[in-house]
Amino acid sequence: MSEYILNLLPLHEGEREEFEAIAPDAVHVCARSSTVTPEQLAAATIIFGWPRPEVMKGAVSLKWFQTMWAGTDEYTNMLPEGILFTSSSGSNSRSVAEHMLTGLMAVCRRLPAYLNSQRSHVWQDEGTMKTILGGTVLVVGAGNVGSAFAGLCQGLGAETIGLKRTVTGPVEGFSQVCAMDELDTLLPQADVVALTLPHSPQTAGLMNAGRIARMKDDAVLISAGRGSVLDQDALVKAMQGGKLWGAALDVTDPEPLPPDSPLWDVPNLLLTPHVAGGMRLEITRRKCVEMAQENLRRYLAGEKLDNIVK
């Protein structure tokens, strides 16, 4: 029986043909997540892309699903039993890392305050600024995004320390890699603390009031994994009390952030609406396509797939 590949990726001209060349005996159906039919879902043995989680129970023939995002928690308990499930982890690493660095530099240079002055037509010097040259950047979550961000910080002269649940050796971009249980020890040493963790029962509320208190008074906090990792109320209270130089958050809990959240009004706190990743850069979209193609080659050859979700 030939494979029925339902391809929901945002393909450009010529890319369908690339998939067909890899699997010439398969049926290839390209569609959009918003227009996919129950019949297509029921026939699919392989799905690439981002179908709505609630429709996935209808994929009764499915053997393998590769989502086009790194995060997979939305599909928990939504997929047919026993299928192969892979992610596109690493596809948007450069995009998220650049966004994190942009937020960090903006806060170090007090750009939120200067933007407020610009809008108010006020010519005002906000005083001292901050550099990461010679500083220590602690990345909580030394995965693909954390590694890419750490590499950019190294290029600006920072020492970088990564935290992982399991340490098996060096990780690109980091001066050293430590186990996650060293977080409390390392927080007081860091000039920048960057959170790049996914949501899980183990990570929810990890950066709580006690850990924020352990940070340097003039440290910068960056959050670009999942909003649930950070205790936002504790951050607001700490920063309103003069703790931290600043913060840049691309993720919050909940999303969208309610209009009455106190986060909106904290000085030198930069908020962006979960836009660091996604398909906003062409290199991300193409990387996602290439990852699906490589895993398709592996799948047809009976080899182990990359980015298996356990």
Backbone as CSV, one residue per row, in Angstrom:
resi,resn,N_x,N_y,N_z,CA_x,CA_y,CA_z,C_x,C_y,C_z
1,MET,0.846,-1.201,0.000,0.000,0.000,0.000,0.883,1.253,0.000
2,SER,0.622,2.179,-0.915,1.426,3.400,-0.983,1.021,4.363,0.116
3,GLU,1.960,5.217,0.458,1.684,6.224,1.489,0.804,7.331,0.905
4,TYR,-0.049,7.859,1.748,-0.872,9.029,1.408,-0.332,10.178,2.252
5,ILE,0.362,11.101,1.613,1.026,12.197,2.330,0.167,13.451,2.219
6,LEU,-0.355,13.902,3.354,-1.121,15.140,3.426,-0.165,16.239,3.876
7,ASN,0.185,17.114,2.954,1.205,18.131,3.194,0.539,19.477,3.422
8,LEU,0.568,19.917,4.673,-0.046,21.186,5.061,0.999,22.269,5.302
9,LEU,2.227,22.022,4.893,3.282,23.023,5.043,3.060,24.168,4.049
10,PRO,3.568,25.356,4.366,3.442,26.494,3.443,4.459,26.390,2.308
11,LEU,4.156,25.566,1.325,5.102,25.281,0.254,5.166,26.407,-0.768
12,HIS,6.355,26.602,-1.326,6.562,27.522,-2.437,6.715,26.731,-3.725
13,GLU,6.807,27.450,-4.825,6.886,26.821,-6.133,8.053,25.845,-6.212
14,GLY,7.763,24.668,-6.693,8.791,23.654,-6.873,8.982,22.729,-5.694
15,GLU,8.445,23.074,-4.535,8.706,22.267,-3.344,7.832,21.015,-3.289
16,ARG,6.611,21.093,-3.850,5.813,19.870,-3.947,6.575,18.832,-4.772
17,GLU,7.177,19.268,-5.844,7.927,18.359,-6.696,9.123,17.738,-5.949
18,GLU,9.707,18.498,-5.031,10.803,17.951,-4.224,10.311,16.786,-3.368
19,PHE,9.134,16.941,-2.752,8.569,15.848,-1.955,8.225,14.651,-2.850
20,GLU,7.675,14.922,-4.027,7.310,13.842,-4.948,8.537,13.072,-5.412
21,ALA,9.673,13.761,-5.571,10.908,13.088,-5.988,11.427,12.158,-4.894
22,ILE,11.203,12.540,-3.633,11.647,11.701,-2.513,10.760,10.468,-2.378
23,ALA,9.458,10.642,-2.578,8.503,9.540,-2.433,7.653,9.437,-3.697
24,PRO,8.225,8.947,-4.790,7.507,8.937,-6.077,6.302,7.997,-6.106
25,ASP,6.260,7.006,-5.216,5.153,6.053,-5.213,4.006,6.483,-4.299
26,ALA,4.187,7.584,-3.586,3.168,8.038,-2.641,2.133,8.919,-3.328
27,VAL,0.974,9.004,-2.705,-0.031,9.992,-3.105,0.274,11.273,-2.341
28,HIS,0.458,12.368,-3.046,0.793,13.655,-2.420,-0.399,14.602,-2.549
29,VAL,-0.917,15.028,-1.411,-2.024,15.986,-1.393,-1.569,17.203,-0.600
30,CYS,-1.554,18.364,-1.249,-1.164,19.609,-0.590,-2.410,20.437,-0.305
31,ALA,-2.509,20.946,0.900,-3.683,21.712,1.308,-3.276,22.688,2.398
32,ARG,-4.238,23.470,2.823,-4.046,24.364,3.958,-4.756,23.777,5.175
33,SER,-4.232,24.070,6.343,-4.849,23.546,7.563,-6.307,23.962,7.675
34,SER,-6.617,25.162,7.198,-7.976,25.699,7.326,-8.949,25.068,6.342
35,THR,-8.438,24.409,5.300,-9.324,23.865,4.278,-9.254,22.344,4.167
36,VAL,-8.446,21.681,5.003,-8.308,20.237,4.915,-9.656,19.576,5.201
37,THR,-9.983,18.526,4.469,-11.283,17.875,4.598,-11.186,16.637,5.486
38,PRO,-12.301,16.209,6.061,-12.307,14.965,6.839,-11.841,13.770,6.013
39,GLU,-12.179,13.751,4.736,-11.771,12.649,3.872,-10.251,12.605,3.703
40,GLN,-9.632,13.782,3.558,-8.175,13.837,3.447,-7.511,13.369,4.734
41,LEU,-8.031,13.810,5.857,-7.480,13.387,7.144,-7.603,11.884,7.325
42,ALA,-8.758,11.336,6.983,-8.988,9.909,7.179,-8.077,9.057,6.301
43,ALA,-7.721,9.564,5.129,-6.882,8.799,4.194,-5.390,8.925,4.492
44,ALA,-4.987,9.975,5.175,-3.564,10.291,5.339,-2.847,9.253,6.195
45,THR,-1.728,8.763,5.695,-0.835,7.932,6.503,0.335,8.760,7.049
46,ILE,0.622,9.875,6.384,1.664,10.811,6.826,1.087,12.216,6.728
47,ILE,1.309,13.020,7.772,0.870,14.414,7.749,2.045,15.305,8.124
48,PHE,2.271,16.326,7.304,3.236,17.378,7.616,2.466,18.684,7.820
49,GLY,2.825,19.462,8.849,2.222,20.787,8.983,1.623,21.045,10.343
50,TRP,0.533,21.807,10.333,-0.061,22.287,11.580,-1.584,22.156,11.530
51,PRO,-2.094,20.929,11.480,-3.547,20.754,11.538,-4.072,21.122,12.927
52,ARG,-5.316,21.514,12.995,-5.915,21.828,14.293,-5.941,20.572,15.158
53,PRO,-5.512,20.665,16.406,-5.449,19.468,17.255,-6.765,18.721,17.348
54,GLU,-7.880,19.451,17.377,-9.175,18.808,17.595,-9.614,17.933,16.430
55,VAL,-8.995,18.069,15.260,-9.405,17.244,14.112,-8.562,15.980,13.982
56,MET,-7.505,15.873,14.778,-6.549,14.799,14.562,-7.085,13.414,14.893
57,LYS,-8.095,13.312,15.710,-8.696,12.008,15.992,-9.304,11.401,14.730
58,GLY,-9.590,12.258,13.739,-10.140,11.765,12.484,-9.110,11.183,11.547
59,ALA,-7.839,11.266,11.907,-6.768,10.723,11.063,-6.593,9.238,11.384
60,VAL,-7.557,8.444,10.986,-7.633,7.046,11.423,-6.610,6.141,10.749
61,SER,-6.026,6.591,9.643,-5.016,5.787,8.942,-3.597,6.258,9.245
62,LEU,-3.468,7.235,10.105,-2.186,7.917,10.308,-1.143,6.997,10.934
63,LYS,0.065,7.062,10.369,1.210,6.331,10.910,2.284,7.277,11.447
64,TRP,2.381,8.488,10.833,3.433,9.431,11.241,2.940,10.850,11.020
65,PHE,3.175,11.687,12.022,2.806,13.105,11.953,4.007,13.937,12.354
66,GLN,4.377,14.899,11.496,5.431,15.867,11.831,4.830,17.264,11.831
67,THR,4.791,17.872,13.031,4.289,19.234,13.142,5.358,20.220,12.681
68,MET,4.916,21.361,12.164,5.893,22.324,11.636,6.408,23.280,12.706
69,TRP,6.058,23.026,13.969,6.570,23.846,15.067,7.457,23.016,15.983
70,ALA,8.204,23.716,16.833,9.010,23.023,17.842,8.139,22.594,19.019
71,GLY,7.203,23.458,19.422,6.313,23.135,20.528,5.270,22.102,20.122
72,THR,5.010,21.162,21.005,4.080,20.073,20.681,2.996,19.871,21.734
73,ASP,2.989,20.683,22.782,2.077,20.433,23.900,0.601,20.533,23.506
74,GLU,0.271,21.304,22.456,-1.130,21.441,22.059,-1.710,20.131,21.528
75,TYR,-0.840,19.189,21.142,-1.313,17.908,20.616,-1.378,16.811,21.681
76,THR,-1.106,17.150,22.933,-1.168,16.166,24.002,-2.574,15.560,24.081
77,ASN,-2.639,14.247,24.026,-3.902,13.488,24.103,-4.849,13.753,22.929
78,MET,-4.319,14.314,21.837,-5.157,14.631,20.671,-4.828,13.773,19.454
79,LEU,-3.823,12.914,19.550,-3.367,12.143,18.397,-3.781,10.678,18.512
80,PRO,-3.945,10.002,17.377,-4.234,8.565,17.414,-3.137,7.800,18.160
81,GLU,-3.515,6.750,18.836,-2.554,5.954,19.610,-1.546,5.265,18.692
82,GLY,-0.296,5.226,19.160,0.714,4.404,18.517,1.395,4.988,17.301
83,ILE,1.105,6.244,16.940,1.737,6.814,15.746,3.129,7.350,16.074
84,LEU,3.947,7.531,15.049,5.201,8.273,15.185,4.870,9.756,15.207
85,PHE,5.470,10.493,16.134,5.216,11.927,16.265,6.552,12.633,16.322
86,THR,6.779,13.535,15.364,8.021,14.297,15.321,7.717,15.789,15.219
87,SER,8.674,16.592,15.641,8.521,18.050,15.600,9.509,18.653,14.614
88,SER,9.417,19.956,14.449,10.393,20.698,13.636,11.311,21.510,14.539
89,SER,11.658,20.921,15.662,12.525,21.592,16.629,13.827,22.019,15.973
90,GLY,14.164,23.282,16.099,15.374,23.831,15.494,15.115,24.648,14.254
91,SER,13.919,24.536,13.687,13.645,25.252,12.438,13.622,26.768,12.634
92,ASN,13.163,27.221,13.788,13.068,28.672,14.004,14.098,29.184,15.009
93,SER,15.147,28.411,15.240,16.132,28.794,16.256,16.772,30.144,15.976
94,ARG,17.162,30.378,14.715,17.808,31.642,14.374,16.852,32.808,14.568
95,SER,15.608,32.620,14.156,14.618,33.680,14.289,14.398,34.058,15.753
96,VAL,14.194,33.061,16.596,13.946,33.338,18.017,15.192,33.918,18.673
97,ALA,16.355,33.380,18.329,17.601,33.874,18.925,17.849,35.336,18.580
98,GLU,17.627,35.702,17.320,17.808,37.100,16.929,16.816,38.006,17.655
99,HIS,15.583,37.536,17.816,14.581,38.337,18.517,14.979,38.531,19.981
100,MET,15.468,37.466,20.595,15.920,37.568,21.984,17.061,38.564,22.118
101,LEU,18.018,38.489,21.192,19.151,39.415,21.246,18.684,40.850,21.023
102,THR,17.744,41.040,20.112,17.195,42.379,19.870,16.553,42.929,21.126
103,GLY,15.737,42.108,21.798,15.105,42.539,23.039,16.129,42.862,24.113
104,LEU,17.145,42.012,24.224,18.198,42.238,25.222,18.913,43.554,24.980
105,MET,19.319,43.813,23.730,20.023,45.050,23.417,19.123,46.274,23.619
106,ALA,17.847,46.133,23.269,16.911,47.254,23.445,16.781,47.637,24.909
107,VAL,16.682,46.623,25.770,16.559,46.895,27.203,17.863,47.457,27.756
108,CYS,18.997,46.887,27.327,20.295,47.397,27.799,20.485,48.862,27.430
109,ARG,19.942,49.263,26.275,20.083,50.639,25.800,18.889,51.527,26.171
110,ARG,17.996,50.993,26.997,16.814,51.723,27.481,15.904,52.205,26.337
111,LEU,15.826,51.424,25.269,15.017,51.851,24.130,13.519,51.962,24.443
112,PRO,12.954,51.136,25.338,11.547,51.375,25.690,11.290,52.780,26.222
113,ALA,12.199,53.275,27.066,12.044,54.635,27.611,12.207,55.672,26.512
114,TYR,13.146,55.456,25.609,13.348,56.422,24.537,12.182,56.425,23.550
115,LEU,11.552,55.274,23.351,10.365,55.238,22.501,9.218,56.025,23.131
116,ASN,9.082,55.890,24.453,8.058,56.683,25.149,8.337,58.175,25.008
117,SER,9.596,58.551,25.106,9.958,59.956,24.943,9.669,60.435,23.527
118,GLN,9.969,59.594,22.552,9.704,59.958,21.164,8.215,60.213,20.947
119,ARG,7.386,59.346,21.481,5.943,59.500,21.310,5.420,60.752,22.009
120,SER,6.119,61.144,23.091,5.711,62.335,23.843,6.429,63.596,23.366
121,HIS,7.283,63.455,22.335,8.059,64.570,21.795,8.949,65.198,22.869
122,VAL,9.586,64.315,23.653,10.466,64.761,24.735,11.896,64.348,24.424
123,TRP,12.812,65.323,24.453,14.240,65.084,24.215,14.899,64.926,25.571
124,GLN,15.142,63.655,25.973,15.588,63.405,27.354,16.610,62.284,27.394
125,ASP,17.716,62.547,28.073,18.766,61.554,28.261,18.378,60.647,29.428
126,GLU,18.292,59.333,29.176,17.887,58.396,30.223,19.053,57.879,31.059
127,GLY,20.252,58.387,30.803,21.371,58.041,31.676,22.144,56.810,31.248
128,THR,22.695,56.095,32.227,23.609,54.989,31.967,22.942,53.871,31.167
129,MET,23.789,53.158,30.429,23.342,52.008,29.654,24.118,50.774,30.107
130,LYS,23.858,49.654,29.442,24.442,48.386,29.872,24.996,47.646,28.665
131,THR,26.075,46.886,28.859,26.637,46.039,27.817,26.769,44.619,28.349
132,ILE,26.751,43.637,27.435,26.980,42.261,27.880,28.436,41.857,27.666
133,LEU,29.259,42.760,27.128,30.676,42.493,26.975,31.287,42.173,28.335
134,GLY,31.894,40.994,28.473,32.499,40.589,29.733,31.509,40.080,30.758
135,GLY,30.224,40.079,30.423,29.209,39.612,31.359,28.933,38.121,31.205
136,THR,28.052,37.613,32.063,27.671,36.207,32.049,26.208,36.077,31.662
137,VAL,25.948,35.302,30.634,24.588,35.034,30.168,24.231,33.603,30.544
138,LEU,23.218,33.446,31.372,22.748,32.137,31.807,21.487,31.790,31.019
139,VAL,21.563,30.730,30.233,20.427,30.310,29.408,19.795,29.082,30.040
140,VAL,18.562,29.234,30.485,17.849,28.137,31.140,17.081,27.378,30.056
141,GLY,17.714,26.319,29.580,17.181,25.557,28.453,18.165,25.590,27.301
142,ALA,19.173,24.712,27.341,20.266,24.741,26.363,19.931,23.863,25.158
143,GLY,18.743,24.073,24.568,18.355,23.367,23.359,18.747,24.146,22.128
144,ASN,18.013,23.939,21.043,18.354,24.583,19.772,18.308,26.103,19.864
145,VAL,17.208,26.647,20.426,17.080,28.100,20.536,18.117,28.660,21.499
146,GLY,18.248,28.021,22.659,19.223,28.489,23.643,20.630,28.496,23.106
147,SER,20.981,27.461,22.344,22.315,27.370,21.759,22.550,28.487,20.747
148,ALA,21.546,28.755,19.894,21.690,29.816,18.890,21.826,31.183,19.556
149,PHE,21.023,31.435,20.584,21.100,32.706,21.310,22.450,32.850,22.007
150,ALA,22.906,31.786,22.639,24.190,31.836,23.340,25.327,32.146,22.373
151,GLY,25.260,31.572,21.174,26.302,31.847,20.186,26.352,33.314,19.800
152,LEU,25.188,33.934,19.646,25.148,35.367,19.333,25.732,36.188,20.484
153,CYS,25.435,35.789,21.707,25.969,36.518,22.871,27.483,36.342,22.986
154,GLN,27.966,35.155,22.665,29.417,34.944,22.667,30.095,35.877,21.674
155,GLY,29.441,36.088,20.535,30.001,36.983,19.528,30.109,38.417,19.996
156,LEU,29.334,38.770,21.025,29.392,40.114,21.607,30.240,40.151,22.873
157,GLY,30.956,39.055,23.133,31.931,39.080,24.223,31.436,38.603,25.559
158,ALA,30.331,37.885,25.591,29.798,37.388,26.862,30.243,35.955,27.114
159,GLU,30.350,35.593,28.365,30.495,34.189,28.750,29.097,33.590,28.823
160,THR,28.923,32.388,28.336,27.593,31.794,28.289,27.563,30.462,29.035
161,ILE,26.537,30.307,29.856,26.333,29.065,30.610,24.947,28.542,30.264
162,GLY,24.881,27.281,29.901,23.605,26.671,29.564,23.182,25.654,30.602
163,LEU,21.880,25.572,30.842,21.332,24.588,31.770,20.488,23.588,30.999
164,LYS,20.728,22.303,31.266,19.971,21.228,30.634,19.536,20.229,31.700
165,ARG,18.449,19.520,31.385,17.990,18.481,32.302,19.034,17.366,32.398
166,THR,19.609,17.002,31.248,20.642,15.969,31.218,21.844,16.486,30.452
167,VAL,22.999,16.470,31.066,24.226,16.949,30.437,25.017,15.752,29.931
168,THR,25.241,15.714,28.623,25.987,14.601,28.019,27.279,15.049,27.358
169,GLY,27.550,16.353,27.365,28.762,16.853,26.742,28.606,18.313,26.372
170,PRO,29.584,18.872,25.653,29.522,20.285,25.264,28.339,20.548,24.334
171,VAL,27.867,21.802,24.364,26.800,22.253,23.472,27.278,23.526,22.796
172,GLU,27.122,23.586,21.482,27.599,24.735,20.723,27.013,26.029,21.273
173,GLY,27.869,27.049,21.388,27.430,28.353,21.862,27.684,28.597,23.335
174,PHE,27.971,27.534,24.091,28.112,27.682,25.540,29.549,27.479,26.002
175,SER,29.966,28.357,26.904,31.267,28.187,27.541,31.250,26.965,28.447
176,GLN,30.118,26.736,29.091,29.942,25.540,29.911,28.465,25.174,29.973
177,VAL,28.195,23.909,30.203,26.827,23.407,30.320,26.702,22.695,31.657
178,CYS,25.639,23.023,32.381,25.430,22.469,33.712,24.034,21.841,33.810
179,ALA,23.839,21.053,34.835,22.544,20.427,35.071,21.551,21.460,35.598
180,MET,20.271,21.228,35.328,19.229,22.170,35.715,19.177,22.405,37.221
181,ASP,19.580,21.420,37.996,19.503,21.593,39.452,20.553,22.561,39.993
182,GLU,21.408,23.116,39.118,22.360,24.140,39.538,21.815,25.557,39.321
183,LEU,20.559,25.664,38.932,19.959,26.971,38.640,20.105,27.938,39.804
184,ASP,19.738,27.528,40.999,19.765,28.441,42.141,21.181,28.926,42.451
185,THR,22.155,28.079,42.228,23.550,28.456,42.477,24.054,29.458,41.443
186,LEU,23.617,29.309,40.201,24.147,30.133,39.120,23.418,31.466,38.954
187,LEU,22.175,31.564,39.390,21.411,32.800,39.208,22.123,34.043,39.749
188,PRO,22.731,34.013,40.930,23.383,35.233,41.448,24.609,35.663,40.635
189,GLN,25.123,34.785,39.766,26.313,35.106,38.978,25.979,35.720,37.621
190,ALA,24.717,35.645,37.219,24.350,35.979,35.846,23.980,37.448,35.673
191,ASP,24.490,38.054,34.607,24.091,39.413,34.234,22.839,39.385,33.357
192,VAL,22.646,38.276,32.668,21.451,38.050,31.853,20.953,36.644,32.131
193,VAL,19.656,36.509,32.359,19.026,35.195,32.507,18.004,35.058,31.387
194,ALA,18.180,34.049,30.542,17.287,33.842,29.398,16.548,32.529,29.568
195,LEU,15.223,32.586,29.469,14.374,31.403,29.624,13.935,30.922,28.247
196,THR,14.310,29.702,27.888,13.939,29.149,26.583,13.328,27.760,26.747
197,LEU,12.599,27.556,27.819,12.048,26.241,28.142,10.649,26.058,27.577
198,PRO,10.285,24.826,27.224,8.905,24.533,26.844,8.024,24.434,28.080
199,HIS,6.719,24.383,27.867,5.802,24.162,28.985,5.770,22.688,29.356
200,SER,5.823,22.410,30.647,5.653,21.062,31.169,5.348,21.189,32.656
201,PRO,4.892,20.126,33.290,4.675,20.197,34.746,5.947,20.556,35.502
202,GLN,7.096,20.183,34.941,8.367,20.473,35.621,8.806,21.929,35.440
203,THR,8.418,22.570,34.339,8.884,23.933,34.079,7.882,25.009,34.515
204,ALA,6.623,24.657,34.700,5.606,25.649,35.069,5.974,26.304,36.402
205,GLY,6.081,27.636,36.392,6.414,28.390,37.597,7.849,28.253,38.049
206,LEU,8.720,27.734,37.178,10.121,27.521,37.567,10.780,28.817,38.005
207,MET,10.570,29.901,37.230,11.168,31.190,37.590,10.194,31.925,38.489
208,ASN,10.260,31.602,39.774,9.315,32.135,40.755,9.915,33.307,41.515
209,ALA,9.199,33.788,42.513,9.651,34.967,43.274,11.001,34.730,43.933
210,GLY,11.207,33.534,44.472,12.470,33.237,45.133,13.644,33.272,44.171
211,ARG,13.437,32.775,42.984,14.537,32.747,42.012,14.776,34.134,41.404
212,ILE,13.739,34.900,41.200,13.935,36.281,40.757,14.732,37.047,41.801
213,ALA,14.448,36.798,43.067,15.168,37.466,44.156,16.644,37.092,44.167
214,ARG,16.990,35.912,43.679,18.384,35.479,43.657,19.180,36.130,42.528
215,MET,18.504,36.742,41.566,19.204,37.404,40.467,19.882,38.683,40.943
216,LYS,20.887,39.121,40.204,21.525,40.402,40.491,20.509,41.528,40.386
217,ASP,20.701,42.557,41.180,19.761,43.682,41.145,19.727,44.363,39.790
218,ASP,20.844,44.309,39.048,20.904,44.973,37.742,20.933,43.976,36.593
219,ALA,20.435,42.756,36.813,20.397,41.746,35.763,19.228,42.003,34.814
220,VAL,19.288,41.370,33.654,18.215,41.447,32.660,17.604,40.059,32.506
221,LEU,16.289,40.004,32.448,15.572,38.744,32.262,14.952,38.702,30.869
222,ILE,15.188,37.622,30.133,14.621,37.414,28.806,13.771,36.145,28.847
223,SER,12.577,36.197,28.307,11.713,35.018,28.290,11.171,34.800,26.879
224,ALA,11.495,33.621,26.290,11.082,33.356,24.911,10.713,31.889,24.685
225,GLY,10.454,31.149,25.760,10.040,29.764,25.619,8.531,29.657,25.704
226,ARG,8.036,29.495,26.929,6.603,29.512,27.202,6.350,30.393,28.415
227,GLY,5.263,31.145,28.374,4.967,32.096,29.435,4.757,31.454,30.782
228,SER,4.336,30.201,30.814,4.057,29.525,32.083,5.304,29.312,32.931
229,VAL,6.492,29.421,32.327,7.732,29.203,33.070,7.987,30.317,34.076
230,LEU,7.467,31.505,33.809,7.753,32.697,34.614,6.553,33.098,35.464
231,ASP,6.798,33.379,36.731,5.776,33.954,37.615,5.707,35.450,37.316
232,GLN,4.727,35.848,36.517,4.643,37.235,36.057,4.334,38.195,37.196
233,ASP,3.486,37.805,38.123,3.170,38.674,39.261,4.418,38.948,40.090
234,ALA,5.231,37.918,40.263,6.472,38.094,41.025,7.430,39.019,40.286
235,LEU,7.473,38.906,38.963,8.342,39.786,38.180,7.890,41.236,38.302
236,VAL,6.601,41.466,38.182,6.076,42.830,38.299,6.421,43.416,39.663
237,LYS,6.179,42.642,40.698,6.444,43.129,42.064,7.924,43.443,42.250
238,ALA,8.781,42.553,41.730,10.222,42.764,41.881,10.675,44.011,41.137
239,MET,10.237,44.172,39.878,10.687,45.311,39.088,10.101,46.620,39.595
240,GLN,8.889,46.606,40.080,8.319,47.814,40.679,9.064,48.212,41.945
241,GLY,9.700,47.238,42.596,10.489,47.512,43.787,11.940,47.845,43.494
242,GLY,12.297,47.955,42.218,13.650,48.342,41.838,14.579,47.189,41.513
243,LYS,14.070,45.974,41.532,14.884,44.807,41.206,14.988,44.658,39.693
244,LEU,16.143,44.305,39.201,16.472,44.076,37.791,16.650,45.382,37.013
245,TRP,17.542,45.300,36.036,17.749,46.406,35.102,16.562,46.517,34.157
246,GLY,16.109,45.350,33.684,14.997,45.345,32.747,14.631,43.932,32.358
247,ALA,13.654,43.806,31.479,13.204,42.494,31.018,12.634,42.620,29.613
248,ALA,12.702,41.516,28.863,12.090,41.441,27.533,11.350,40.116,27.444
249,LEU,10.044,40.182,27.270,9.195,38.988,27.243,8.509,38.876,25.889
250,ASP,8.713,37.740,25.223,7.975,37.471,23.991,6.810,36.517,24.246
251,VAL,6.786,35.913,25.423,5.726,34.972,25.781,5.146,35.355,27.135
252,THR,3.849,35.160,27.283,3.163,35.460,28.541,2.164,34.347,28.829
253,ASP,1.587,34.407,29.994,0.523,33.482,30.370,-0.562,34.280,31.092
254,PRO,-1.747,34.473,30.466,-2.182,33.869,29.207,-1.731,34.695,28.003
255,GLU,-2.056,34.169,26.837,-1.874,34.889,25.579,-3.191,34.893,24.824
256,PRO,-3.654,36.035,24.328,-3.073,37.377,24.461,-3.035,37.843,25.918
257,LEU,-2.112,38.737,26.201,-2.010,39.318,27.533,-3.193,40.253,27.761
258,PRO,-3.939,40.085,28.857,-5.100,40.950,29.108,-4.710,42.427,29.193
259,PRO,-5.596,43.312,28.737,-5.288,44.754,28.761,-5.012,45.301,30.153
260,ASP,-5.535,44.653,31.195,-5.339,45.157,32.547,-4.132,44.541,33.250
261,SER,-3.320,43.774,32.515,-2.127,43.197,33.138,-1.148,44.292,33.524
262,PRO,-0.580,44.226,34.723,0.405,45.247,35.134,1.703,45.178,34.342
263,LEU,1.932,44.094,33.605,3.156,43.993,32.804,3.279,45.133,31.796
264,TRP,2.143,45.596,31.263,2.162,46.630,30.232,2.882,47.902,30.689
265,ASP,2.837,48.186,31.978,3.283,49.491,32.471,4.576,49.446,33.278
266,VAL,5.267,48.323,33.288,6.526,48.240,34.035,7.632,48.932,33.236
267,PRO,8.323,49.901,33.819,9.397,50.601,33.104,10.512,49.640,32.674
268,ASN,11.036,49.884,31.500,12.118,49.096,30.904,11.791,47.613,30.819
269,LEU,10.510,47.316,30.608,10.079,45.956,30.287,9.494,45.982,28.883
270,LEU,10.100,45.210,27.998,9.693,45.180,26.595,8.819,43.956,26.350
271,LEU,7.638,44.169,25.801,6.702,43.088,25.498,6.515,42.951,23.993
272,THR,6.590,41.721,23.496,6.192,41.432,22.116,5.242,40.238,22.155
273,PRO,4.274,40.166,21.230,3.183,39.191,21.320,3.483,37.827,20.691
274,HIS,4.492,37.143,21.230,4.860,35.788,20.790,5.139,35.773,19.281
275,VAL,6.028,36.644,18.868,6.340,36.790,17.445,7.803,36.482,17.125
276,ALA,8.551,35.956,18.105,9.971,35.695,17.863,10.188,34.617,16.805
277,GLY,9.313,33.627,16.789,9.477,32.519,15.856,8.449,32.557,14.749
278,GLY,7.793,31.429,14.539,6.809,31.354,13.465,7.472,31.369,12.099
279,MET,6.678,31.657,11.078,7.172,31.661,9.703,7.455,33.077,9.215
280,ARG,7.927,33.940,10.082,8.150,35.343,9.730,9.447,35.555,8.948
281,LEU,10.342,34.578,8.987,11.566,34.622,8.190,11.539,33.493,7.173
282,GLU,11.966,33.759,5.961,11.997,32.742,4.916,12.927,31.588,5.284
283,ILE,14.017,31.890,6.003,14.939,30.811,6.380,14.247,29.815,7.311
284,THR,13.308,30.287,8.125,12.563,29.384,9.002,11.650,28.480,8.188
285,ARG,10.901,29.076,7.270,9.976,28.286,6.448,10.727,27.215,5.659
286,ARG,11.823,27.616,5.018,12.581,26.671,4.201,13.201,25.578,5.068
287,LYS,13.703,25.936,6.237,14.287,24.939,7.138,13.240,23.911,7.543
288,CYS,12.036,24.367,7.801,10.945,23.473,8.177,10.647,22.478,7.048
289,VAL,10.618,22.972,5.821,10.401,22.111,4.656,11.526,21.090,4.531
290,GLU,12.766,21.543,4.678,13.914,20.647,4.533,13.929,19.572,5.616
291,MET,13.492,19.932,6.825,13.448,18.950,7.909,12.408,17.871,7.621
292,ALA,11.272,18.268,7.070,10.252,17.291,6.692,10.771,16.382,5.581
293,GLN,11.478,16.948,4.617,12.015,16.141,3.519,13.053,15.146,4.016
294,GLU,13.929,15.579,4.906,14.949,14.678,5.435,14.314,13.540,6.228
295,ASN,13.311,13.858,7.039,12.654,12.801,7.795,11.858,11.867,6.892
296,LEU,11.327,12.393,5.790,10.635,11.526,4.836,11.611,10.520,4.219
297,ARG,12.793,10.980,3.885,13.813,10.066,3.368,14.120,8.972,4.391
298,ARG,14.286,9.406,5.647,14.583,8.446,6.719,13.435,7.451,6.912
299,TYR,12.222,7.964,6.889,11.048,7.126,7.103,10.962,6.037,6.029
300,LEU,11.142,6.419,4.786,11.033,5.463,3.688,12.183,4.458,3.684
301,ALA,13.316,4.856,4.274,14.472,3.954,4.355,14.458,3.105,5.617
302,GLY,13.453,3.326,6.477,13.379,2.567,7.721,14.367,3.011,8.770
303,GLU,14.855,4.244,8.644,15.828,4.771,9.599,15.132,5.547,10.715
304,LYS,15.859,5.794,11.799,15.322,6.556,12.917,15.087,8.008,12.500
305,LEU,13.945,8.576,12.887,13.611,9.938,12.525,14.230,10.936,13.489
306,ASP,14.469,12.146,13.006,14.935,13.234,13.867,13.757,13.845,14.624
307,ASN,14.053,14.376,15.805,13.088,15.135,16.609,11.848,14.326,16.980
308,ILE,12.066,13.078,17.396,10.937,12.265,17.860,10.418,12.822,19.186
309,VAL,9.112,12.988,19.264,8.458,13.473,20.482,8.043,12.258,21.302
310,LYS,8.530,12.200,22.523,8.246,11.032,23.377,7.049,11.307,24.284
